[in-house]
């Protein structure tokens, strides 16, 4: 891992909801399915995924999922 990936600033750590959404997206679920399973709106799920993507300094959801796996947030 690159040095910047090994330790993220505390303000950039992922929330439990962001991690849960990333995990489900990584498992192949679309936003609508994640929303239904978590009891959230699709807009809220997309907001969590967008925030996680930004915090992980990624350009898209796929890259964010890959980075979250490398950093140990999800499996």
NORVEN-V698745 format. One record per backbone hydrogen bond with DSSP energy under -1.0 kcal/mol. CO is the residue of the C=O (numbers start at 1). NH is the residue of the N-H. Records with the same first field share a line. If there is no record, write none. Layout:
CO->NH, NH
This chain:
2->5, 6
9->12
10->13
15->19
16->20
17->21
18->22
19->23
20->24
21->25
22->26
23->27
24->29
25->28
30->34
31->35
32->36
33->37
34->38
35->39, 40
41->45
42->46
43->47
44->48
45->49
46->50
47->51
48->52
49->53
50->54
51->55
52->56
53->58
54->57
60->64
61->65
62->66
63->67
64->68
65->69
66->70
67->71
68->73, 74
69->72
